[in-house]
Amino acid sequence: MSATTTAANPTAGYRTGFGDVVAGEWLKLRTVRSTFWTLVTLFAGSSAISLLICLAAADEFAKDKAAGKPDSGDIVLVGLLFVGQIAAYVLGVMTISAEYSTGGIRTSLTAVPRRVEILVAKAILLAVIVFVVGLATAFACFSLGDIPLRAKNVGVSMSDAGATRAIFGSALYLSGLSIFGLALGFLLRHTAGAITIGLSLIFIIGGLTQLIPGSFGKWLYKVMPGNAGGGITQFGETAKNAEKVFAPWTGFTVFVLEVLMLLIVGAILFEKRDA
Amino acid sequence: MIRAAGLTKRYGDQLAVDHADFTVEPGTVTGFLGPNGAGKSTTMRMILGLDYPTSGGVTVDGKPYRALPAPLREVGSLLDAKAVHGGRSAYNHLAYLAKSNRIPLKRVDDVIGLVGLEQVAKKRSKNFSLGMGQRLGIAAALLGDPGTLLFDEPVNGLDPEGILWVRNLMKSLAAQGRTVFVSSHLMSEMALTADRVIVIGRGQIKADTTMRDFIGQNATTHVRVRSPHAGKLHELMTGSGWRVEALPDDDGALQVFGVTSDAVGDLAGQNGLWVHELAVVQPSLEEAFMSMTADSVEYHAGMPAAGPAGVEAR
């Protein structure tokens, strides 16, 4: 051990820019194991569930189709809407809440005191990573889910109405969900709290709003984030339920606006609160 | 240089820091002392832009922390050694800090070598001992080769060799002309390391002076004398108008204030009294600190004598 440090920094006087913040956040994101495992879970879990559910439902699906009952080809993407949604959301929450639970946020903020830059860098990186992995997962789900259906001659095809949109839409929706998680993570600064609130909003409360009578209940059901954003992942019969849900792109726009609103509130609080 | 002007932080109706004015000069090690809850950490967090002042402000080299163009190149800080994500390796922790301030990655290897963490640099930091965590925190502080350094309890958890190393490191950083601001509850350690001292009690700056003056003004030198004729000597000295205190738990040792050891020795000799020990006792920083902050300790221990109660223990 030596007690000396180097002489004056040769690059002193440099002003850090947003690119440096992104570079730092990127290194941060890829150097914790939870990121890797969450994304592996997203891909493998979603694909496996799509395959298993399609295997189990293939007979019924074929019978319904033969009987002329409304079917829905988007059953092939079902894994994404189960494991995928949870994984994307949790990854978003953890990206910031882990910094609060470990205390690492204080170190981050001494390195980058312009706090909003941290939030924006995290959001951009998450959105891109989850979109890419989400897209690969959607293709995998589609192909794997198609196998048992095809065996019963009721396979799905990319040329089915809305199928391509649903595949890209699934990636976009998961990407948006991760930002939703990030925003709630910034707001609550607590992993378990943010995960509980977000997932119950999407999986439980979103469905329960159907029980509220009248036009208010209908409207509320439509605008709940999971219902509004999830529409873009559907094709076949379920996508034709115009009475109940927004049209895919309309719903997704509503969802994105909701996420952005939460993110802006998160940014304001992040900026104003003591760390 | 760190300069605070009217720096105030209020939590509800509690004033954590109350109109603090002080300057931490470059080229010296400045100690930051205060009892538990006196506002040391809050002050350090405000310097680093983590907490916002209720009023007033604090600047580093003339700028608020958040206006520094590349903060890690200007200010290095160790606030809490545990403030790292334990799942990341020591190397990657330093690497992301380096990236965020565009510090060459070669510098990461340099500081890892400097603090002696080469063996564990690629290991996840959650399994680090307190001392290793402290070294990682110091490495992070030195990463940007900054002109100003803030250390909160830097020797916590270090072994004696590590403590000596930190002491020499801080002195050498100051000798290079850097501003070094360090808080510690280890008074003897501070007395050895710091040239200047800022004392805070109940959020108010109680002293901002040199270590020597602080001790000189807040605690007095006395003469310690031990004699088998303690009773007789006590009588004689009191008779000479000197202030004498018997040490309760000692074998005839007396403390005499306001006189030289020569005078005490002469008096004993003239009266034919044996003296087994005669010494001038320099006051410690701890005594000076206790006498100054006696009234501003947030939590008093229920002890009759002035023990180490109230001195920050973590």
Interface residues (C-beta under 8 A of the other chain):
Chain A: M1 S2 A3 T4 T5 T6 A8 N9 T11 A12 G13 Y14 R15 T16 D20 V21 A23 G24 E25 L27 K28 T31 V32 R33 S34 A98 E99 T102 G103 G104 I105 R106 T107 S108 L109 T110 A111 V112 P113 R114 K272 D274 A275
Chain B: R45 L48 G49 L50 D51 Y52 Y65 R66 L68 P69 A70 P71 L72 R73 V75 S77 L79 D80 K82 A83 V84 H85 G86 G87 R88 S89 N92 H93 A95 Y96 L97 K99 S100 N101 R102 I103 P104 R107 D110 V111 L114 V115 G116 A140 L142 G144 D145 W165 N168 L169 K171 S172 L173 Q176
